[in-house]
Amino acid sequence: GSLPDQVYRRAVRKGFEFSLMVVGESGLGKSTLVNSMFLTNIYQSGERQINSTVEVEPHTVLLEEGGVKLALTVVDTPGFGDSVDNTDCWVPVTTYIEKQFDQFLEAEQRVNRVQLVDSRVHACLYFIAPSGHGIRKLDIEAMKRLHDKVNIVPVIGKSDACTQDEIRRFKAKILEQLEENDINVYDFPPTEDSDVDWMREQLPFAVVGSNTVTQNAEGKKVRGRQYPWGTVNIEDRNHCDFTALRSLLLSHHMQDLKDVTNSVHYENYRCNKLTAMMGEGESLPESHPLAQMEKLERTHQLKVDGMQAEMEEVFRAKVELKEEKLRGTELEQNLEIDQENKRLDKLRADLERDRMDLRQETDTWQNTRGNRSEERRVG
């Protein structure tokens, strides 16, 4: 088959890895939303209790659809923002993200590298409470610590608690606060498909999750939530942005999220990490691959400098010898030129003397001839 077909078959056979982190206070429907997105029970532990301290819990499942395998890791953060004192509650989250970067960096530096397992966090769904009054100070500080390490996708949890007008005003307020605080969230790349571009405009996404199938007023079975005033269909774009979020994350931009994680967030962390390790007053253990590489580089550089100095000395000696030979040759040529000039001057003088003698002989011959003619006429 053609090259695209070969790449496609290889990618399908190999499968895909994707790591999704969910951050937000308890009670915003994080677990329900994740289960709704992947149509499976990611969290197998049943009822979960609220923790007084922030923990990071990765859950890994293997999903398969249409012959395509996806190793999905959902990283939950129970206890985030649930304490009375939430000072530095984001530290366990940033520590986990950096730990995955460290593991990937260490695996890259091994002498014998096997296939790298990418456990880096590719996207972070940051849940915002549907208060309608903007983002909390805690959430702003947390996102400031996260936005340069992971692709943040802000979502409004349990958005069915607000009216459509409240959601529109709330979204505008959130975007304004993000810009005021210089918080960079993931910008979904635009496409030429109008059916996809409308989804980008829904950021931040107002979502509702549901794992149950209910019946709406028209008698259709839908995935949603039943209320006395009606049914919320989570897959209806007029009710919430669930389908937009799911499509953008899983169908259209999953690979771009991984590429941005690798080429931007990981590269920035890697550059800062190696720069700090090579900084003043800090040395690496001899057994560390970087230390060994640095030692080899220093040894190689010393050898190169020695060879370069030796070559420069040989070149300088050859140049001086050549210049000495040229100076000797120049003196010899000058002497030869002087001798040749003297010889030419002598030849020139001899020639001039011969010319004068010839002229005198010619004049004498002409005079003698004239006298003889005169005598013959007289006689």
N, C-alpha and C positions, 0 to 999 in steps of 0.2 A: 504494500500500500504506500501512499504518499507519506511524506514526513509528518504533516499534521495528524494523519491517522495513527502513525507510529507513536507520536507523543501522547495522543489521547489514550491509546490502549495501554501504554506504559503507566500513565498517571492513574488510570482506573485500576489496573492490576496492583499498583503500589498502594493505593488508597490515600486518604488525606488526614491531616491532623489539624485540629483547631481547638484553641483554648479560650474560653469565655469566662470573664470574671464579672460577678454581680456585687455591687456595693450599695449599701443603703441601710437605713434603720429598719428594724423589724416591723412587720405588719403592713408592708407596702406591696405584698404579692410577688416577691422576687421568685420564690420557688415555683409558685403556680404559673408565672409567666414563662419560665424556662421550660417547665414540663409541657406547656401549651405550644411552645415554639417547636419542640422536637417530638411531640406526640409520644412521649414516654415518661416513665417515672425516673428522673435522674437521681432523686434522693430516695434511697432505699431504707432509710432508718425510721421511717414513719413519723410520728409526732416529734417535733423538735422544740426544745425548751430555750428560753431566752437566756443568753449568757451575760454575766456581769463584765467579762473581759472579751476583747476582740480576738477571735480565732479565725484562722484561714483553713478552710476545708475543701480540698480538691476532690471532685467526684468524676471518675472516668468511666465512660460507657462506649461500646462499639456499636455504631448504627450502620445499617445497610439499606440502601434503597436503589432499586434499578441496577443492582450489581455493583454499585459504587459504595465503598466502605469509608466510613468517617469515624476516626478515633476522637471522640469529643471529650474534653475536660472542662467541667464547670467548676469554677473556683468561687465558693461562697464565703461570706465574711459575717457569720453570725456574731451578734453583740456590738456591731458597729453603730455608734451613736446612741446606744441604749442606756448608758450609764449617766449618773448625775454629773460626774466630772469626765468629760470626753476629751480632755487634753491629750494631744498626740495619739488619738485613737486610730489615726491613719498609718502609724508606724508599722504595725504588723502587715499591713497591705503592701506598702512600699518595700518592706523587707522581703516579702515573698516574691515580688516582681523582680527585684534585684538578685535574689538568690537564683532564679531561673536564668537570668542573664549570666551570672557567674558560672553556673553549670554548663551552659552552652559555650561560653568562652573557654573554659577549661577543656571541654571535649574537643574544641577546634585546635587547641595547642598540643594535643597529644601527638607523640611520634607515630604511633600506629592508630590511625583513626578508623573506627568502624562507622556505620551509618548513624548519623547524629539524630537523636530523638529531640524534637523541637517541643519543649514544654513551656516556652515563653508565652506570656499572656498576649493574645492578639487583639482582644477587644474588651472593653470594660463598660458594662451597662450600669450607669450611675443613676440610682433611683432617687427621685425628688418627691417629697411629700406633697399631695394635692391641696396645699393650704391656700393657694391663690394669692399669697403675699410675697412671692419671690423665693429665692434660695436662701437657706439659713447660712449664718456666718460659718458654722461648722462645715457645711458642704463646700462653701467657697474655699476655705483653707485646705480641705482635703483634696479638692480638685486641683488646687495650685501645686500640691505635692505630687499629683499623679499625671498631670497632662503632658509632661515631658518624658514620661516612662511608658505610657500605654495609650492606645486609641480610646478616648472617652466618648461614649455615646450617651448623652443625657436623656432620661426618660421620666415621665411623670407617672408614678405608680397609682393604681386604682383611680384612674381619671374619671370613672363614672360617678365620682363624688362631686363633680363640678358640672355646671352647664356648659354648653358649647361656647357661649360668650365669655364665660369665666376662663375656659381653657385658652381661648384666643388671647385674652389679655394676659394670662399667666405665662404663655409662651413668649409673648413680646417682652415681658418683664424679665424672664430668665435670660433671653438672648442679650438684653441690655446689660444685665449684671455680668454675664460672661465677658462681654466686650470691655466693660469698665474695669474688670479685674485681670484683664489680659490672660484669660484662660482659653487655651486652644483645645477645641473639641474636634473630633474626627470629621473631616469634610468629605462627604460621599462624592466621588468624582461624577461630573455630569456625563450624560450619554445622549445619543441622538434619538433615543426612544422616548416619546412623550408619555408612554404608559409607565415609565420608570422615573422620569424627572419629577413628576408631581410628588413622589414619595420623599425626595430630598427636601422639599419645601415644608415638610411636616415637622422637622427638627425644631425643638425637642419633642420626642414622640410621646403622645398621650396614650397610654396603653391600659388594657384590661386583660387579665388572664382568667382562664376557666378550663377545667379539666372535665367538665360534665356536658352532656348533650341534653338540651332542653327543647321545648316546643314553643315557637313564637305565636303571635296572634293569628298569622295566616295558616297555622298548622304545620309549618315546616320545622324539621329538626335541625337545630343549629347548635354550635358550641358557644355557650354564653352564660349569662347570669340572669336569674329570674327575680324580678322585683314586683311589688304590688302594682306599680304603674306601668309595667311592661317588661320586655326582655331586651337585654343588651347582647347583641350578636358581635362577638369579638372579631369576626372575620368580615364585618361590614365596615367599609371605610367611612361611612357616615356616622358610625358609633364611636370608633376609636382608631388609632394608628397601628394596631397590632399587625395587620397584613403588610403594611409598608415597612415596618421594622424587620419583620421576619424575611421579607423578600430581599431587602437591601443587604441584610447580614448574611443570609444563607444562599441566596440565588445569584446575586449580582456582584457583590463586593467582598466576598470572603477572601479571595486570593489577594485583592488589593490591601485588605487589612493585614494580611501576613507579610506582604511586601513592605508596607510602611513600617511595620514592627521591626523587620530585619534591616531595612536600609536607613531608617531614621532613628527610632528609639534605641535599638540595640547598638547601632554604630556610634551614636552619641555616648551611650554608657560605656562602650568598649574603649572609645578614645579617651574619655575622662578617667576611666579605671587605669589604663596603661600609662597615661600621663602622670597620674598620682603615684603609681608604683615606681615610675622612673624619676620621681621628683627628688629634690635635695634632701639629703639625710636619710633616705629610705632605700634599703637594699633588699634584694630577694635572696631566698635560700639557694644554696648551690644546686640543689636537686630540682629547683623549679625550671621548667622548660625555657622561660624567658631569661632567667639568669644564665643558663647554658648557652642560649642563643647570643646573649650579650657578650659573654666571654669569648665565644668563637668569633664574633664580629670584631672584638678588640684585637684578638690574636691575628686575625686575617688582615686587619687594618695596619698593625705594626709590621707585618710581613710585606704588605704592599708598599708601605712608606719606605722600608729598607731597600726593597728592590728598586723603587723609584729613585732614591738617593744614589744608589750604585750606578744605575743607568745614566743619571745626570752627570756623575763624575766621569764615567767612560766617555760619554758624549763630549764633555768639556775638554778632556785630554785629546780626543780625536780632532776636535776643532782647532785646538792650539797647535797640534802637529801639522795640520793642514795649512794653517795660517803661516807657520814657520817655513814650510816648503814653498808656499806661494811667495813669501818675502824673498827666499833664496833664488827662486826662479825669476823673480822680478829684477833682482840685481844682475843676474847673468844676462837677462834680456837687455837690460840697460847698457851693460858693457858691450854686448854684441852690436847694439844700435850705435853706440859711440864709435866703435871700430869701423862699422860700415859707413858712418857719416864721414869719418876721416878718410877712408878709402875713396869714397865718392868725391870728396873735396880734392884729393890728390889727382884723381882722374880728370876732374873738371879743370884743374890747373894745367895738367899735361895737355889736355885737349886745347885749351886756350893758347898755350905756347906753340903747339903744332900749327894752330890756325894762323898765328902771327908769322911763323916761319914760312908757311905756305904763301901768305900774302906778300912777304918780302921777296921770295923767289919769283912769284908771279910778276911783281913790279919790275924786278931785275931782268927777267926774260923779255918782258914787253919793251923795256928801254933798249936792250941789246938788239932786238929785232928791228926796232925803229932806226937805230943808227946804221945798220947794214943796208936797209932800204935806201936811206939817204945817200950812202956812199955809192951805190950802184947807179943812182940817177946822176950823180955828179960825174962819175967816170964814164 
